[in-house]
Amino acid sequence: MSLTIKNLEAGYGQLQILYGVDLTAQDGKITVLIGPNGAGKSTVLKSIFNLCTITNGTITHEGKDITLLPTHKRLAQGISFVPQGRQIFSSMTVKENLEMGAFLTKDAKIINERMEAVLKHFPILREKLHQNAFALSGGQQQMLAIGRALMQKPKLLLLDEPSLGLAPKTMQELFAKIQQINKEGVAILMVEQNAKSACAIADEIYVLEEGKVALHGDRSILQHEKLKHIYLGGHGHS
């Protein structure tokens, strides 16, 4: 069991978004979090990375309680986070961006080995290694953001809306890469607006509604009658 969340209540200052969320992201699996806008999906990821206010509940990773662990120590625990919006260092080169991802490692040999592994996943980045990141397409920037997170050699990779703003073909390519990364032993917990495509690669699916888990299961829950109601009737905060 890689990550376990129990009875999580969290939000931003006085604003509560999550109301008793229970969730597990298992080793070797792709776990997908879907739900309408404002259901609290991103807040779950931010809680795992200590980027919001946690008022109740516990988060454990590999048996260790990390609920109140500072963000940089979570990286050392083997958790990497790719926030939505492709947050890269646009005035730095692709190579420099990737190197920034390995800031916890001082060993040049290890850094080079990890970069080689990332470039195998994303060959297009090899061609653009010495270009500034702002010159990349949206899809390439997202690959760079994921590649940078992989430089930490995480056991668990958190992805927040990786397909946001990408063309359908680029999105499919990206999801294929995510599956490949998962097959190499990285557990994935992904928040995704494009429910259909995300669920196609998911082992486990959680549906959030108004800060609570409304449904949990495998791909068969996409047929669930309740799902239509959640998507058509959902509202609240992101």
ABEGO torsion letter per residue (X at the ends): XABBBBGBBBBBEABBABBGBBBBBBBGBBBBBBEBBGAGAAAAAAAAAGABBBABEBBBBGGBBAAABBAAAAAAAGBBBBBBGGBBBAABBAAAAAAAAAAABABAAAAAAAAAAAAAABAAAAAAAABBAAABBAAAAAAAAAAAAAAAGBABBBBBGAABGBBAAAAAAAAAAAAAAAAAGBBBBBBBABAAAAAAABABBBBBBGGBBABBEBAAAAABAAAAAAAAABBEBX
